[in-house]
């Protein structure tokens, strides 16, 4: 089998269910050559992941996923690859966004209480700590609130929790604090990385012409690539993204968006059996990094 990589995954450092170390071991078990850990708004899991990756012989690509303001009804997320976990830009971003995330979580719990569901931040924190494991850093997100609702007996499943309460149309939903797309791309570059548009289908842009306008604006802001292959992309979306990659001379990347049990139908390195990313994709992303930075990439970074 040809070497494969996965350039979009999550751990317990954000909203996945595998610890960073367990995720690296899983990557080795399924035969991946390299894996990018791209947790939401944080690089807290990268040190643990790097140690585990070295132990099992898998290459770790340090990454991050940042939410940005979206001009359409959906969501606009940007992936950063090859970031420097110790950069001042990343430290500042983590400080700003994690503070905003905490306020958002508290507002959603308060709304749930207004709706007659007795939930506390302590309940949610307990769920997050259990998921992360003893002594691990915790970043609370909506999946933790959803799980707390299940444990409380307020809903029967995570699906019901999202649909009824913490999803974008839910009764307790609070919008996330976001950078502008230009700010998010600049932050990724300042942290030493390259920036790609994640899961374009989630933009809910409608017609391809609208998506093209968004991508054109992102390119003007410094976009480096588009995640062409993703678990939620059908054949039509793949072709649409490939056309934009060719039009704007971008890198075509891909990843499963693996979250473990929080997205049980998505498998690492495979997605929904529609994601298979060869090592040549990573090589093209490395070339883009070289073009942007003008210096060789340190493999251990």
C-alpha positions in Angstrom: 0.0 0.0 0.0 1.3 3.5 -0.9 2.2 5.8 2.0 -0.8 7.7 3.3 -1.2 10.8 5.5 -4.1 12.6 7.3 -3.9 16.3 7.5 -6.9 17.1 9.6 -7.5 15.5 13.1 -8.6 16.4 16.6 -7.6 15.2 20.0 -8.9 15.7 23.6 -6.9 18.9 23.6 -10.1 20.3 21.8 -13.1 18.2 20.9 -11.8 14.8 20.0 -11.9 11.7 22.2 -8.4 10.3 21.6 -5.6 11.8 23.7 -2.8 13.2 21.5 -0.6 10.2 22.4 -3.4 7.7 21.7 -4.1 9.5 18.4 -0.5 9.0 17.3 -0.6 5.3 18.2 -3.8 4.9 16.3 -2.2 6.6 13.3 0.6 4.1 13.4 -1.9 1.2 13.8 -3.8 2.2 10.6 -0.5 2.6 8.6 -0.3 6.4 8.3 3.2 7.8 7.5 2.3 11.3 8.8 -0.5 13.0 10.7 -1.4 16.6 11.4 -2.9 17.4 14.7 -5.2 20.4 14.1 -7.1 21.0 17.3 -9.5 24.0 17.5 -7.8 27.2 18.7 -5.0 25.5 20.6 -1.7 23.8 20.2 -1.9 22.3 23.8 -1.7 18.7 22.6 1.3 19.1 20.2 4.1 18.4 22.7 2.5 15.1 23.9 1.7 14.2 20.3 5.3 14.8 19.2 6.8 12.6 21.9 4.3 9.8 21.1 4.8 10.2 17.3 8.5 9.7 17.6 8.0 6.6 19.8 5.8 4.9 17.1 7.6 6.2 14.0 4.9 8.5 12.7 5.7 12.0 11.5 3.7 14.7 13.3 2.7 17.9 11.4 2.0 20.6 14.0 -1.3 22.2 13.2 -4.3 24.2 14.3 -7.9 24.9 13.2 -9.2 28.5 13.5 -12.8 29.6 13.1 -13.2 32.9 11.2 -16.2 35.2 10.4 -18.2 33.7 7.6 -20.0 35.7 4.9 -22.5 32.8 4.3 -24.9 30.9 6.5 -22.3 28.2 7.3 -18.9 28.2 9.0 -15.5 29.2 7.7 -12.6 27.4 9.2 -8.9 27.7 8.4 -6.3 25.1 9.0 -2.7 25.9 9.8 0.1 23.4 9.1 3.7 23.5 10.1 3.0 26.0 12.8 5.6 26.7 15.5 3.9 25.7 18.8 6.1 28.2 20.7 5.4 31.2 18.6 4.4 34.5 20.2 1.5 34.8 17.7 0.1 31.4 18.7 0.4 32.2 22.4 -1.5 35.5 21.9 -4.2 33.8 19.9 -4.7 31.1 22.5 -5.0 33.7 25.2 -7.7 35.6 23.3 -9.7 32.7 21.9 -9.7 30.5 25.0 -10.9 33.4 27.1 -13.7 34.0 24.6 -14.5 30.3 24.5 -14.9 30.2 28.3 -17.3 33.1 28.2 -19.3 31.4 25.4 -19.5 28.1 27.4 -20.8 30.0 30.4 -23.4 31.8 28.4 -24.7 28.5 26.9 -24.9 26.8 30.3 -26.8 29.9 31.6 -29.2 29.6 28.7 -29.8 25.9 29.4 -30.6 26.8 33.0 -33.1 29.5 31.7 -34.7 26.7 29.7 -35.1 24.6 32.9 -32.2 22.3 32.5 -30.1 22.3 35.7 -26.5 22.2 34.4 -23.4 23.8 35.9 -19.9 24.5 34.5 -18.6 22.1 37.0 -20.7 19.3 35.4 -19.3 20.2 32.0 -15.7 20.5 33.3 -16.0 17.0 34.8 -17.0 15.6 31.4 -14.1 17.4 29.7 -11.6 16.2 32.3 -12.8 12.6 32.0 -12.4 12.8 28.2 -9.0 14.3 28.3 -7.6 12.0 31.1 -6.0 12.8 34.4 -3.5 15.7 34.4 -4.2 16.6 30.7 -5.0 20.2 29.7 -8.7 20.8 29.0 -10.4 23.0 26.4 -14.2 22.8 26.9 -16.3 22.9 23.8 -19.9 22.2 22.7 -19.4 18.4 22.6 -18.6 18.4 26.3 -21.8 20.4 27.0 -23.7 17.9 24.8 -22.3 15.0 26.7 -23.2 16.6 30.0 -26.7 16.9 28.8 -26.8 13.2 28.0 -25.4 12.3 31.4 -28.0 14.6 33.1 -30.7 12.8 31.2 -32.0 15.9 29.5 -31.5 14.2 26.1 -31.0 10.7 24.9 -28.1 11.3 22.5 -25.4 13.7 21.4 -27.4 14.2 18.2 -30.4 15.4 20.2 -28.2 17.7 22.3 -26.9 19.4 19.2 -30.2 19.6 17.4 -32.2 20.8 20.3 -29.7 22.9 22.3 -26.1 23.5 21.4 -26.1 23.2 17.6 -26.2 26.3 15.5 -30.1 26.2 15.5 -30.3 25.0 19.1 -32.1 26.9 21.8 -29.0 27.5 23.9 -26.6 28.2 21.1 -24.2 31.2 21.4 -22.1 32.3 18.4 -18.4 31.8 18.7 -15.9 34.7 18.9 -14.1 34.7 15.6 -11.3 36.5 13.8 -11.8 37.9 10.3 -10.5 35.5 7.6 -7.7 37.9 6.9 -6.7 38.0 10.6 -6.8 34.2 10.9 -4.6 33.7 7.8 -2.2 36.4 9.0 -2.1 34.7 12.4 -1.3 31.3 10.9 1.5 32.9 8.8 2.9 34.7 11.9 3.0 31.4 13.7 5.2 30.0 10.9 2.5 28.0 9.1 0.7 27.8 5.8 -3.1 28.4 5.7 -5.7 26.3 4.0 -9.5 26.5 3.7 -11.1 23.6 5.6 -14.2 21.6 4.5 -15.5 24.2 2.0 -18.9 22.4 2.0 -19.5 23.8 5.6 -19.5 27.3 4.2 -23.0 26.5 2.7 -22.1 28.9 -0.1 -24.7 27.6 -2.4 -23.7 28.1 -6.0 -20.1 27.6 -7.1 -19.8 31.2 -8.1 -20.4 32.3 -4.5 -17.7 29.9 -3.2 -15.3 31.2 -5.9 -15.8 34.8 -4.6 -15.0 33.7 -1.1 -11.9 31.8 -2.2 -10.8 34.8 -4.3 -11.0 37.0 -1.2 -9.1 34.5 0.9 -6.4 34.2 -1.8 -6.0 38.0 -1.7 -5.5 37.6 2.1 -2.7 35.0 1.5 -4.5 31.6 1.4 -2.1 28.7 0.5 -4.4 25.8 -0.1 -7.9 24.2 0.0 -8.9 21.0 1.7 -10.2 19.3 -1.4 -10.9 15.8 0.1 -12.8 15.7 3.4 -15.2 13.3 4.9 -18.2 15.6 4.1 -17.2 16.3 0.5 -19.0 14.4 -2.2 -17.6 14.0 -5.8 -19.2 17.3 -6.9 -17.6 19.3 -4.1 -14.2 17.7 -4.8 -14.4 18.8 -8.4 -15.5 22.3 -7.4 -12.5 22.6 -5.0 -10.1 21.2 -7.6 -11.2 23.8 -10.1 -10.5 26.6 -7.5 -7.1 25.1 -6.7 -6.2 25.2 -10.4 -7.6 28.7 -10.9 -5.7 30.3 -8.0 -2.6 28.1 -8.0 -3.2 26.7 -4.5 -2.3 23.4 -2.9 -4.9 20.7 -2.8 -4.9 19.1 0.6 -7.1 16.6 2.4 -8.0 15.1 5.8 -10.6 13.0 7.6 -11.5 15.5 10.3 -11.2 12.6 12.7 -12.8 13.2 16.2 -12.9 9.7 17.6 -16.2 8.8 19.2 -17.6 12.3 18.7 -17.8 11.5 15.0 -18.0 7.7 15.1 -18.6 7.2 11.3 -15.3 9.0 10.4 -12.2 6.8 10.4 -8.7 8.1 10.7 -7.0 8.3 7.3 -10.2 7.1 5.5 -13.0 9.4 6.5 -16.2 7.8 5.3 -14.1 5.7 2.9 -13.9 8.8 0.7 -10.5 10.2 2.0 -7.2 8.7 1.0 -4.3 11.2 1.0 -1.0 10.3 -0.5 2.4 11.5 0.8 2.7 13.6 -2.4 0.0 15.9 -1.0 2.2 16.6 2.1 5.2 17.2 -0.2 3.3 19.8 -2.2 2.3 21.5 1.1 5.9 21.5 2.1 6.9 23.1 -1.1 4.4 25.9 -0.5 5.9 26.4 3.0 9.3 26.7 1.4 8.0 29.3 -1.1 6.4 31.3 1.7 9.2 31.2 4.2 12.3 30.8 2.0 13.9 28.3 4.4 14.0 24.5 4.6 11.4 22.8 6.7 12.7 21.1 9.9 11.1 17.6 9.8 11.0 17.4 13.6 9.1 20.7 13.8 
